[in-house]
């Protein structure tokens, strides 16, 4: 399939490369010329604007920071809307507000263009190895047509409902991830402050009910002081903002989400917004006046 890909950031760049590896023809566009050149070197074609992409492909994938960027790329000047013809599919794999997805989809429908909202989970490592989880909202027939494309980038692809449902599922995912990281952080700092080696506590509890994918991914990085971003705190703040706003719109209280959001805001103020969200542990360390570390080798 000939696919357009717009947004070659920390996630989009490896995702587009996996489409190339799967044998698709990929046409890319991004404001970051270095990223464009890297993907072109891997076999992609490039054009100047989203409009140029929409005029020549069957499917356009967008992977952008938030709702305003998606609206601009899809509906703005030189956007997808201007180059789109009936029959085109737009799969927005960004993590944005569900109502924004529905608004953009309604506008595209005026031209006979179908849309899926298909946000992903797994961070940069899974984007690189093509094992992301994709949560999709949209019509079943459109989903079926795009499923082989998604499978070139992901290990799990699930349609969860109509347009907007994908981003509702992603917000739920981000709530669970944020609260889980906070819980792991709080627990390991408790262990360290009480004089028990946090690494041994991790080993002791990982196989029980407390064990989780989040714990497996983040606890070792916390112990090794590795906070280079797989998923930035600033981006998680964006997702939790969308979660809280969506909760308010639908009457679903999110008190625990709000609490973790304030912890993330505190870290952002301390210039840690570009750190990995595993750096949540540094908030608890600061409060307890202790720092996690691995025990010396015996």
C-alpha positions as CSV (number, residue, x, y, z in Angstrom):
1,X,0.0,0.0,0.0
2,X,1.1,3.6,-0.6
3,X,1.0,5.3,2.7
4,X,1.6,8.9,3.8
5,X,3.2,9.4,7.2
6,X,3.2,12.8,8.9
7,X,5.1,13.3,12.2
8,X,8.6,11.8,12.4
9,X,9.3,12.3,16.1
10,X,10.5,9.8,18.8
11,X,7.7,7.4,17.9
12,X,6.8,8.3,14.3
13,X,10.3,7.8,12.8
14,X,10.7,4.2,13.8
15,X,7.1,3.5,13.0
16,X,7.5,4.8,9.5
17,X,10.7,2.7,9.1
18,X,8.8,-0.5,10.1
19,X,6.3,0.3,7.3
20,X,9.1,0.4,4.9
21,X,10.5,-2.9,6.2
22,X,7.1,-4.4,5.6
23,X,7.2,-3.5,2.0
24,X,4.9,-0.5,1.9
25,X,5.6,2.6,-0.2
26,X,5.9,5.5,2.3
27,X,5.7,9.2,1.6
28,X,6.7,11.4,4.6
29,X,6.4,15.0,5.7
30,X,7.8,16.7,8.8
31,X,9.1,20.1,9.9
32,X,12.3,18.3,11.1
33,X,14.4,18.0,8.0
34,X,16.9,15.8,9.7
35,X,14.2,13.2,10.5
36,X,12.9,13.4,7.0
37,X,16.3,12.8,5.5
38,X,16.9,9.8,7.8
39,X,13.6,8.1,6.8
40,X,14.3,8.9,3.1
41,X,17.7,7.3,3.5
42,X,15.8,4.2,4.6
43,X,13.7,4.2,1.4
44,X,10.9,6.7,1.9
45,X,9.8,9.5,-0.5
46,X,9.3,13.0,0.8
47,X,7.0,15.9,-0.1
48,X,6.7,19.5,1.2
49,X,3.2,19.5,2.7
50,X,0.4,17.3,4.1
51,X,-1.7,18.4,1.1
52,X,0.9,16.9,-1.2
53,X,0.8,13.6,0.6
54,X,-3.0,13.3,0.7
55,X,-3.2,13.8,-3.1
56,X,-1.2,10.7,-3.9
57,X,-1.7,8.0,-1.2
58,X,-4.5,5.6,-0.1
59,X,-3.8,6.0,3.6
60,X,-2.4,8.9,5.6
61,X,-1.0,8.2,9.1
62,X,-0.5,11.2,11.5
63,X,1.7,10.9,14.6
64,X,1.6,14.4,16.2
65,X,1.9,15.9,19.7
66,X,-1.7,16.9,20.5
67,X,-5.1,18.0,19.3
68,X,-4.1,21.4,17.9
69,X,-1.4,19.9,15.8
70,X,-3.7,17.3,14.4
71,X,-6.3,19.9,13.5
72,X,-3.7,22.0,11.8
73,X,-2.2,19.2,9.8
74,X,-5.5,17.8,8.8
75,X,-7.7,20.9,8.4
76,X,-5.3,23.8,8.2
77,X,-3.6,25.6,5.2
78,X,-1.9,23.0,2.9
79,X,-3.4,20.3,5.1
80,X,-4.7,16.9,4.3
81,X,-8.2,18.3,3.8
82,X,-7.0,20.3,0.8
83,X,-5.5,17.4,-1.0
84,X,-7.9,14.7,0.0
85,X,-10.2,12.8,-2.4
86,X,-13.2,10.6,-1.5
87,X,-11.9,7.1,-0.5
88,X,-8.9,8.3,1.4
89,X,-8.4,7.0,4.9
90,X,-6.8,9.1,7.6
91,X,-5.5,7.1,10.6
92,X,-4.5,9.5,13.4
93,X,-2.1,7.6,15.7
94,X,-1.5,10.6,17.9
95,X,-2.8,10.7,21.5
96,X,-5.4,13.5,21.5
97,X,-8.7,14.3,23.1
98,X,-11.5,12.0,22.0
99,X,-13.9,14.8,21.1
100,X,-11.2,16.4,18.9
101,X,-11.0,13.1,17.0
102,X,-14.7,13.1,16.4
103,X,-14.7,16.8,15.3
104,X,-11.9,16.1,12.7
105,X,-13.6,12.9,11.5
106,X,-16.9,14.8,11.0
107,X,-15.1,17.4,8.8
108,X,-13.3,14.8,6.8
109,X,-16.5,12.9,6.2
110,X,-17.8,15.9,4.2
111,X,-15.3,14.9,1.5
112,X,-16.0,11.2,1.7
113,X,-12.7,10.6,3.7
114,X,-12.8,8.0,6.5
115,X,-10.9,8.4,9.7
116,X,-9.6,6.1,12.5
117,X,-8.3,7.3,15.8
118,X,-5.5,4.8,16.6
119,X,-3.3,5.9,19.4
120,X,-0.4,3.6,20.5
121,X,1.2,2.5,23.7
122,X,4.6,1.0,24.3
123,X,7.0,4.0,24.0
124,X,10.1,4.3,21.8
125,X,11.5,0.8,22.5
126,X,8.3,-0.9,21.2
127,X,8.0,1.6,18.3
128,X,11.5,0.5,17.2
129,X,10.9,-3.2,17.4
130,X,7.4,-3.0,16.0
131,X,5.6,-4.4,19.0
132,X,3.3,-1.4,19.9
133,X,-0.2,-1.8,21.2
134,X,-2.8,0.0,19.1
135,X,-6.2,1.0,20.3
136,X,-8.5,1.9,17.4
137,X,-11.8,3.7,17.0
138,X,-13.8,3.8,13.7
139,X,-15.8,1.8,11.4
140,X,-15.2,-2.0,11.3
141,X,-14.7,-2.0,7.5
142,X,-12.1,0.8,7.6
143,X,-10.4,-0.9,10.5
144,X,-10.2,-4.2,8.6
145,X,-8.6,-2.5,5.6
146,X,-5.9,-0.9,7.8
147,X,-5.3,-3.8,10.0
148,X,-2.3,-5.2,8.0
149,X,-0.7,-1.8,8.1
150,X,-1.1,-1.5,11.8
151,X,0.4,-5.0,12.3
152,X,3.6,-3.9,10.6
153,X,4.1,-1.6,13.6
154,X,2.4,-3.4,16.4
155,X,2.0,-6.7,18.3
156,X,-1.5,-5.9,19.5
157,X,-4.2,-4.1,17.5
158,X,-7.8,-3.9,19.0
159,X,-10.8,-2.0,17.7
160,X,-12.6,-0.7,20.8
161,X,-15.5,1.1,19.2
162,X,-16.5,4.0,16.9
163,X,-14.4,7.1,16.3
164,X,-13.0,8.6,19.5
165,X,-13.0,5.2,21.3
166,X,-9.4,4.7,20.5
167,X,-8.4,7.8,22.4
168,X,-10.7,7.0,25.3
169,X,-8.8,3.7,25.6
170,X,-5.4,5.5,25.3
171,X,-6.4,7.9,28.1
172,X,-7.4,4.9,30.3
173,X,-4.0,3.4,29.5
174,X,-2.2,6.5,30.4
175,X,-4.0,6.8,33.7
176,X,-3.1,3.2,34.6
177,X,0.6,3.8,33.6
178,X,0.9,7.0,35.5
179,X,-0.6,5.7,38.7
180,X,1.4,2.5,38.4
181,X,4.7,4.4,38.0
182,X,3.8,6.6,41.0
183,X,3.0,3.5,43.1
184,X,6.2,1.7,42.2
185,X,8.1,4.9,43.0
186,X,6.4,5.4,46.3
187,X,6.9,1.8,47.3
188,X,10.6,1.6,46.5
189,X,11.4,4.9,48.2
190,X,9.5,3.5,51.3
191,X,11.8,0.4,51.2
192,X,14.9,2.5,50.9
193,X,14.0,4.9,53.7
194,X,13.2,1.9,55.9
195,X,16.7,0.5,55.3
196,X,15.7,-2.4,53.0
197,X,17.4,-2.7,49.7
198,X,14.8,-1.6,47.0
199,X,16.3,-4.0,44.4
200,X,15.5,-6.9,46.7
201,X,12.0,-5.6,47.4
202,X,11.5,-5.4,43.6
203,X,12.7,-9.0,43.2
204,X,10.5,-10.1,46.1
205,X,7.2,-8.6,44.9
206,X,7.5,-8.7,41.1
207,X,6.1,-12.3,40.9
208,X,3.1,-11.6,43.0
209,X,-0.1,-9.5,42.6
210,X,2.0,-6.3,42.7
211,X,3.9,-7.3,39.6
212,X,3.2,-5.5,36.4
213,X,4.6,-4.6,33.0
214,X,5.2,-1.1,34.3
215,X,7.2,-2.3,37.2
216,X,9.3,-4.6,35.0
217,X,10.0,-1.7,32.7
218,X,10.6,1.1,35.1
219,X,11.9,-0.3,38.4
220,X,15.3,-1.3,36.9
221,X,15.7,2.1,35.3
222,X,14.9,3.9,38.5
223,X,17.6,1.8,40.3
224,X,20.1,2.5,37.5
225,X,19.2,6.3,37.5
226,X,18.4,6.1,33.8
227,X,15.9,8.9,33.0
228,X,16.6,9.6,29.4
229,X,13.2,9.7,27.7
230,X,11.3,6.7,26.3
231,X,8.2,8.7,27.1
232,X,8.7,12.3,28.4
233,X,6.9,13.6,31.5
234,X,5.8,16.6,29.4
235,X,3.9,14.2,27.0
236,X,2.4,12.4,29.9
237,X,1.2,15.7,31.3
238,X,-0.5,16.3,28.0
239,X,-2.2,13.0,28.1
240,X,-3.4,13.4,31.7
241,X,-4.7,16.9,30.9
242,X,-6.8,15.3,28.1
243,X,-7.9,12.6,30.6
244,X,-9.0,15.1,33.2
245,X,-10.8,17.2,30.7
246,X,-12.5,14.1,29.2
247,X,-13.5,13.0,32.7
248,X,-15.0,16.4,33.4
249,X,-16.9,16.3,30.1
250,X,-18.5,12.9,30.9
251,X,-18.8,13.2,34.6
252,X,-16.1,10.7,35.6
253,X,-14.1,11.8,38.7
254,X,-10.3,11.1,38.4
255,X,-8.9,12.1,41.8
256,X,-5.9,9.8,41.7
257,X,-5.0,11.0,38.2
258,X,-5.2,14.6,39.4
259,X,-2.8,13.8,42.2
260,X,-0.2,12.2,39.9
261,X,-0.7,15.2,37.5
262,X,0.4,17.5,40.3
263,X,3.5,15.4,41.0
264,X,4.4,15.6,37.3
265,X,3.8,19.4,37.3
266,X,6.2,19.7,40.3
267,X,8.9,17.8,38.3
268,X,8.3,20.0,35.3
269,X,8.9,23.0,37.5
270,X,12.2,21.4,38.6
271,X,13.2,21.2,34.9
272,X,12.5,17.5,34.5
273,X,9.7,17.7,32.0
274,X,11.9,16.2,29.3
275,X,12.9,13.2,31.5
276,X,11.3,9.8,31.1
277,X,8.1,9.4,33.2
278,X,10.0,7.0,35.3
279,X,11.6,10.1,36.9
280,X,8.4,10.3,38.9
281,X,10.5,8.5,41.5
282,X,12.6,11.7,41.9
283,X,9.6,13.5,43.5
284,X,9.3,10.8,46.2
285,X,13.0,10.8,46.7
286,X,13.1,14.5,47.2
287,X,10.3,14.3,49.8
288,X,12.0,11.4,51.6
289,X,15.5,12.9,51.3
290,X,16.9,9.7,49.9
291,X,18.0,8.3,46.5
292,X,17.4,4.8,45.1
293,X,20.4,2.9,44.1
294,X,21.4,-0.7,43.5
295,X,23.2,-2.5,46.3
296,X,27.0,-3.0,45.8
297,X,27.9,-6.3,44.1
298,X,28.8,-8.9,46.7
